[in-house]
Amino acid sequence: MAADCINEHAAGIPDSGALTGQFIPTYAETIMEVQLTPDQEAFARQAIESGRLERKEDVLREALSLWEERERTRAEILAAVDEAEAALGRGEGRVITQESVRELAQSVQLRGRARLAAEQNAKR
């Protein structure tokens, strides 16, 4: 699999010249050679042999899908950081100290205890 080509012929169109039976690649057809490390090759082979994936092409699609998801998440995080920096620039930030963290923890603890007590009283 180290030098396999991924070749999807699902959407080729016949050569418009002499009828040679050759296909002209369209947007849906992609030929790509992918070099895998021995570990990656073994990992992919195991996924196919176990039935988790059916073909080598599925291995690449799964990897790309996960990469796309990770990149979308990364973009969302970067956008949130940009927004947070902009908020700080507008003076909307809050100074965090050890004391403010202790106060927050105590507040959360008190609210949690009150909620628990209310739930226990409601069950009676």
N, C-alpha and C positions, 0 to 999 in steps of 0.2 A: 504494500500500500504506500510505501515511501514516495514513489513517483507516479502514483495513479492519476489519471485524468478524470475529472468529474465532467460528464458529458450528458447533457439533457437534450434529446432530439424531439421533444414533445411538440415543438412549435417551429419547425423549419419550413421553408417554402422551396419548392423545386427550382432548380436553376432555370432562369428564363431564356437562356441560350439554347443550345442543342440539348436534347433530353438526355442528360448524362446520368440522371438519378441522384446527383449530388444535391445537397441542401445548402442554401444560403442562410447563415445564422440570422435569426431575428432577435428581438429584445428578450424573448423568453428562453433563448438557448445560450448557455454560457459554458465555455470550455476553460477549465482552470486546472493547473497542476499544483498540487499542494505537497510540500515536503514535510514529513512528520519525523519527530525524533523517534527512536526505537520505543521509548516508554509510551509516547502518544499512540504509536501504531499498535502496540500491545493493548493499550486501554480501549482503543476503537475496536480492535478485533474481538476483545472480550465482550464488549457491548453488543456486537453483532451475533456472536456465538451464543450469548445468553438469551437472545431474543428481544432485548431491550430496544434495539434498533435493527432495521432490516437490511440496510445497504450502507456502503461507504458514504454515499451522498447524504444520507440521514445524519451521519456523524457530523459532517460539516454544517448542515442546516441547524442542528441542535446547538453546536458551538457558536454559530453566528447569532442565533436567537438569544442565547444567554449573554453574549457580548453586547448585543443591542439593548437588552434590558438593563445591563450594568451601566452602559453609557447614558441611557435615559435617566436612570437614578442619579448618576454623577452630575448630569446637567441640572436636575432638580435641586440637588444639594448646593451646587455652585450658585444657582439662582437665589436660593434661600440665604446663602452667605452674603451675596451681593445686597439683598434686601436688608439683611441685618446690619451690614456696614453702612448702608444709606440711612437706616434708622438711627444708628449711633451718630452719624454725621449731622442729623437733625436734632440731636440732643435727646433722643427718646430712650437712651440706654439707662441702665441701672448699675450702680457700683456694687460689686459682689465682694464681700469680705467674709472672714471666718464667722464673725458675729452674725451677719445677715443670713448666712447658711444655717447656723444654729437656730436662729429665730424661725426661719422657714421650716426647718425640720420639726421644731416644737409645734408650730401651727398645723402642720400636716398631721402630726401625732394626735393633737387635740381634736381635730376634725374627724379623724379616723375613729378615735375612741367614742366620740359623740354619735357618729353614724352607726357604729357597732351596737352601742347601747340602745339607740332608737330601734334598730332592727330586732334586738332581743326583746324589747318591751312590746313591739308589735306582734310578736309570736305568742305572747302570753295571753 
